[in-house]
Amino acid sequence: MASPLVSCTHDMALPLYTVAQLRAIEKAAALALPPFTLMARAGEAAAFLLAHQLAGITPEKRYIWLAAGPGNNGGDALATATILHQQGMKVKVCMPVEVETDDARHALQVARAAGVPIVTDLPSDEELANYRWVVDGLFGIGLTRPLDGVFAQITEQILRWKQRGGAVLALDIPSGLNSDTGQVIPHSIAIKATYTITFIGAKPGLYTGSGRDYAGDVAIAPLELEAGTPSAASAFTTSNLWLNAPELFTQHLPERPHLAHKGTFGSLTVIGGADGLSGAPILSARAALLAGAGKVKVALLSDHPFPYDPLYPELMLHRFMPHAENKSNESHTSDTNSAFVIGCGLGQSQLAQTALEEILNTASPLLIDADGLNLIAKHAHLAQAVAQRNGTTVITPHPLEAARLLACDVQTIQNNRLEAVRELTQKFSAITILKGSGTIIASPNGSMAVNPSGHAALATGGTGDVLSGLIGALLAQRMQPFAAALTAVFLHGRAAESLASAADGPCGLTASELAPRFRRLFNQLIR
């Protein structure tokens, strides 16, 4: 049997669909296909995945327990159980409330006719321990209310079993998780899956917010519909929201011709480093150097700037001087600078505000991070200057900085990260990178991507400074700005993964380690 799954990796560009879009696809498919077709295909795909996971175990020991809810997700569980039962596996379906939808009722009739064991009582924890896999078919993408009653009991039981090392397969999406936002439904609990097989197309909630912690590994089963099929050629045309992957940005990578000189690859200036905060711009500038910028300068706001960087003496360090005090021939904001990064360790002094005001008046590509964002949140005239800039602007807030920029709280940002990114992009006319699990990258033209790479190894000081330097370097090399953001975010996360795979993380990985690994991955892509 050919695999009905599209992808189990995070290296493929996939369109991401909201609940509203999926409902429209389902409605169109229902008109074009014979009745019950999609549910039957979903059952086949889930059974295929489970059979693959249980390969090597004799059929009579392949015990699978399935929890069926009252809707179509429960019907998917019943369809899965029927196929597994027909293949000789030991299955039992727990259906505490009989299914209600037409398709699910049909699946129930087929399951009963095939002799699938179906019970209404919950098993004991001891009985559940006899099974190899538990299947979550309680609720799918349409759930908007908290899990309660018997369904909350089942969820709690599955969670206990998972904590003891059991394997859980979620059908379409873990029950209790919002498909659009990746957040657990308020006042609810949710299934934590080992694996999620998601139907028709991938959902943003599987990859951002809490999604990655709850979904586990993800496989996509398009059910023979074109919606779930990846195609880099159609990226940001058929859907404006994609899972970030090299297919989306490799065609934009800067070339390295033999005739090149350092000017070919641009000059980046990193501005920041108030007293006690000079490490942040140094981290950013070092990352930019390793990401291929031709020249990297660091303008420090400290009264006692470093004379040079002993680890990377190639960096040009000096004290930031406002225009009014600058007597040199070359200004920080002159046309010789191909791009700027401002905010890393910038502080919020009057000098910091002056520096930001001056840089906002340039037309060069500009990335604003950290204290640069905090200053914008505090001063309306700076926010207006960002929105009215002539040049490309990239902003890189984490959730707290995003909350300050939108005058709300962090929970509001996290409750709907996609909507927060849209608001930030519109408000500031800037490419916006909302950092966190499932970083979201958005362009003012409406293109958006959710990034799947990275993990908890990045939860340490300085990793955001490194990301800013990587993006700044690609902007200095005149890479298409949105593609530069996609590239840097993806490889920044992949660098953390690569280091962790060599046991250098996730615990104890430092920000300084990321840029050398980024350089290696970046050069592999260029070659």
N, C-alpha and C positions, 0 to 999 in steps of 0.2 A: 504493500500500500504506500503510495506517495505521501509524503508528509503534508498534512493540512496546515502546518504552522509556517509563518513567514519568518519570524526572527525570535531568537532567544538572547540576542546580544544587545549591547548599547553602542554598537559601531555602525548602525544603519540609520539613515535618515528616514523617519516615519512621520506621516501626517498624524496630528493629534486632533481628536474630535470631541466637541462638547456634547452634552446630553441632547440638546436641541438638534444638533446636526445628525447625531446617531438616530434619533427618532425619525427624522426625515428620510434617512437612508433605509431604515427598517420599513417604513411605510411604502416607499417606492419598491423595495424588494418584495413585499407582500403582494403587491399588485402584479408583479412580473413572474413570480414563482408559484408552484403548486403549494397548497396549504401545508403547514408544518415543516416546510423545507429547512428554514434557518435553524429551528430547534434541533432537528435531526442532525444537521451538520455540526452544530455546537456539541452535541453529544459525541459524535464521531471524533471530533478534534480533542475533546477532553479525555476520551477513552484512549486515544492514540498516545497522548502525553503520559498518562498513567501507565500504560503498557510499556512504554519506553523506560519509565522510571523503575518499573518492577522487573525489567529484563534480567534474567539470571536466577530469578526466584521461581520455583515450581508453581504452576497455576493453583494447586490446592492450598498454597500458603500465601496467596496474594489476597489478603483480607483488606477490604476497602469499605469504610463507613461513610455514608453520604447524608448530609442534612439538607432537606428540601423545604424551602419556604413556600408561601401561598401563591406566588406569582410566577412569571416566566423563568426566573432564576431557578425556582424549584423544578420547573419543567425541564430545564437544562440538566439538572442533577438526575432526574428520572431517566432522561434519554441516555445520559452517560452510564447509569447503572444498568440499563437494559443491555447495552452493547458489551459491557464488561462481563455481565452474567452470561451472555451468549458465548463469550470467549472462554468460559470456564473459570472465571475468577469468583472468589467468595465476596459477595457484596451484601450490604444491608442498608436500606434507606429509612431514615427517621423523618417522618412527615407528621408533625404534631397537629397541624391544621391542613385540611385537604386543600389542594391547589384549586385556584378559582378561575384563571384565565382559560380561554378556549384551547390555546396551543398546549398549555400545561396539562389540562384535562385529557387531551389526546395522548400526551406522553405518559400519563398515569395509566390509561387504558392499555397502551402497548406494554408498559412495564408489568402490569398485573397479568396480562395474557402470556407474557414470557416467563412468568413465575418468579419475578424479582421479589425477595422478601422486603415487605414494607411494614413498618411499625409506627406507632404513635408515641410510645414511651421513650424517654431518654435513657440511655445506657448508664450504668455506673461507671465511675472512673476506672475501676478494675477491668470491666468488660472492654472499655474503649482501648485499653492498653494492649489488647490482642490484635489490633488492626495495624496494618502497615501505613496506610494513608487515611486521612480524613478529608472529605470534600465539603467545602462551604458553598452550598447552593441556596442560602437563605434569602438574600436580597441582592438585587443588581443595581444598576445605575440610577434607577428611579426613586430610591429610598431618600426621603427628606426628613423623616421623623426618627427619634431615638429608638433603638432596639429596646423592647420591653417584654415583660411577661415571659412566656416559655422561650421566646427567641433570644432574650437576654440570658436566660439560663443555659441554653445551648452554646451561645457564644462564650460564656464564662467557662463552660466545661471544655470547649475546644482550646481556649487560651491556656487552661491548666495543662492540658495534654501537650500542647506545643512547648510549654515551659519545661516539660519533662523529656523533651527531645523528639516529639512526634512530628511527622511531616503533614503539612496542610496545603491542599490545593484550593484556591479560590476561583470560582467560576465568574468570569467577566471582571469583577472587582471585589475586593474583600468587603464583606457585609459591614456596613456602618461607616464606610469611607466615602466621602463626597467625590464623585467622578470628575467633576470640573475643577475642584480646588485642591484636592489632596489632603483635606482636613477631615478629621473625625467629626461626624455630625454632632453638633452641640448637645451636651448632656447625655451622650451615648457612649457605649463601648464599641469596639470594632475588632474584627478578626485580624490576627497577624498571620499572614500566609508564608509558607515556604516558597510557594510558586503561585503565580496568578496566570491563568490563561484567559486572555481578554478577547472578546469576539468582535468581529467586523473591522474594527480599527482600534488603535491605541488611544488611551485617554490621558489628558494632561495630569489628572489627579494621581496617576500611578507613578509619576516621575517628579513631582514637586511637593512642597510642604511635608506632611508626614507620609506621603505616598510610598516612598522607597522603603521606609521602615515597616510598613504594613503589607506591601505587595510582594516583597521578596523578589525572586527572579521572575521575569515577565516573558511570556510567549504570546505572540499575536496569531490568532486564527481568523483570517478574513472571511471565512465561510464562502469562499469562491466569489466574493464580491470585490470589485476593483477598489473600493474605498480604502481597504487596508493594505493595499499593495504599495510599497515604497517606490518612488521614482524621483531621483534627484533632478531630472530634467523638468519636472512639473512643480518643483519645490516653490512655495509661496505663490502659486497660481491657483491650483485647485483647492488648496487650504492655506491660510495665512499663519498657521501655527504648526511647527514641526519639532520633532525631536532632533536636537543638534547632533551632527556627525560630520566627519570629514567630507562627505559628498557635497555638503552645502558650502564649503569654503575653499577646497583645494585648488579650484580653478582660479582663485584670486590671490594665491600666494605670490609674494614678490620674487621676481627672477634675480639670479645672481650672475650676470654676464661677465665674461673675461675682461671686458673693457671698463668694468666698474671701478670707481674710486670711492673714498669714504663719503664724499658728497652725494653719491648716487643713493646712499641708504639713509640720508637725512640726518638732521641734527635735532636731538630732543633735549629740552630743558625741563628738569624736575625742580619744582619750587616747593619748599617746606622746611621743616627742621628748626622749629623754635627751640629755645633753650630746653634741654632735657629730652628733646624729641627728634634729635638728628638721625637716629637709627632708621626711622621710617623712610625718609627720602633716599638714604643710602641703599636700603634694600630695594627700593623701586628702581633706582638708577642702575644698580648692578644687574637686575633682571633685564632692564632695557638693553644693556650692553650685550648680554648673552643672547638676547632675542634678535640681534643683528642690526641695531641702529648704528649709523656710521660714526656719529659723535654723541656723547652724552655729557651734559653739563648739569651741575647741581647748584642751585641758588639757595643758600641756607639763610634762614632768618635769625639764627642764633648770634648773639654778640661775640661768641667765641667759636667760629666755624673751624672745622678740621682743615688743615692746610692741604691734605690729600688723603686719599683712601689707600692705606697700605696693602690691602688685599687686591684692590683693582686700581692701580695708579693711573690707568687709562681714563678714569673719570676726571672731569675738570670741576673742581670745587671752588666756590667763592661765596662771599656774603651777598645776599640780595640787597640791592640799592634801589629805592624808588626813583622814578624819572627825575624828580626835582633835585635829588642829591647825586645822581649818576653823572660823573664827569668823563667816563671812559668813552671810547669810540663805538662800542657795541652795547646796545641795550638788551635787557632780558627779553624784551618784547619785539626785537627787531626781526626783519624778514629773513635773517639768516637761520632762524629757528623753524624747523619744519613742523614741529608739534610741541605741545606742552603738557605736562602733568602737574597739577597743583592740588595740594590738600594733605599730602602725607606728612604728618607731624607739623602741620602749618600753625596750629594754635589759633586763637581767636582774638589776638591783639589788634590794635589799630594798624600796625605794620602788616599783619596778615590780611586785613581787610583791604588795605591799599594795594597789596600785591595782587589780590584777586581782581580788584577793580581794573588794574592795568592790563592783566592778562585777558579779561573779558572783552577788552577793546581791540584785541588782535583778531585777524581773520584766519589764523592758523588752526588746525585741528587741536582741540583741547579736551583733556580728560580731567574731570573734577571728582575728587574722592575725599572721604574723611572730613577734616575740619573745613575744607572748602564747601562741602555740602552743609555743614552745620552753620556756616556763615550765611549761606544762601537762605537757609530756613529762618534765620534771625532777622535778616534785612531785606525788606521788600524790593528795594531798588536793585539789589544784586540779583534777586530772582528774576526781575524784569529784564535785566541786562543779559542773563543767560538765555531767556526765551527769545530775545531779539538779536542774538549774535548772528553775524554773517557766516562765520565758519562752522565747521562740524563740531558738535559738542557731544561728549560721552559722559554720563554720570553713572557712578557705581555704588549706590547705597546698599548697606545691609538693612534689615528690617527696621531697626530703631531709627536710622538716618532717614529712611523712607517715611516713617511715621512723622518725623519732624517736618519733612518737606511737604507733607500733605495735611499737617495739623490734625493728626489723629493719634490713636495708640497702636502699639505693635500688634495687638491681637487683631485689630481691623485689617492691617496689612496682611497678616498671615492667614486670615480667614478667606481671603480671595487675592492671592498673589498676582494672578493674571490681570484682574481689574486694577490693582494698585499700579502695576507696570504701565498699563494703558493710560491711567491718569497722569503718572509722572512724565511719560513720553509726550503727552499732549500739553501738559502745563509748561514744560521747559523746552519743547521742540528739540529734544535731545535723544540720542540713542541711550536707552536706559538698561542697566544691568542690575537687577534685583538679586543680590547674593543670598546664599543659603542653600539648603538641600533642594536640589532642582533649581539652580540659578536660572532666571528667566532673562532673556535678551530681547529687547523690542526696539523697532525702528519707527521713526515718525511716519513712514509710509504704510504702516500697518503690519509689516512682517514681524513675526515673533518666533522664538525658539525656546524650548525648555532643554536645559543641559543635563545629560545623564551621568557625566563623569564626576569623579571626586567622592570623598567620604569624610568621616570624622577626623582624618589626619589633618585636614585643613582648619580644624577648630583650634587654632593657636595664633598668637599675636604675630602680625607681619605678613600673613599670607595675602591679605588684601592689598598691601603695599606692593608685593611682588606682582600681583595681577595687574595693578595699574601700570607698572613699568612695562610689562609685556605688551599690553594694549598700546601704550604710548609709543613703544618701539615700532610696532606694526603701522601705526598711523604715520610716524616719521618716515617710514619706507613707502609711504603713499599707497598703502593697501586700501582697498575699498572699505570704508569705515565699519559697516555692519559686518562684513566678512572678517575684519580684523577682530571685532569683539567676539564673534563666534569662535574663531581660531584660538584666541588667547584663553577664553573661558574653558573650552574643551580640553586643550592641552595642559592647562594649569591643573585641572582635575585629574587628567590622565597621568600627569607627573606624580601626583600624590598616590594614585593607585599603583603605579609602577614601583615607587619606593616602598610602599607597604608590602607588595608582593615579594620583595627582597628582604622582608622582616625589618625594614627601617621605619615602619609605621604599622598601624595608625597611631600608636602611642609614642609620643616623644619626637615625632617628626618636626623639624624646624623649618621656618619659612625660607631660610638661606639655602636649604637643600633643593628647593623646587626649581629654581632657574636653570641650574646645570642639567637637570633631567628634562626640563622643557626644551632646552637647546637640542638635546639628542633626538627627542621626538619630532621637533620641528624640522631638523635636517633630514630625518627619515622621510617626512612628507615631501620636502622639496625635491629630494632625489627621486 
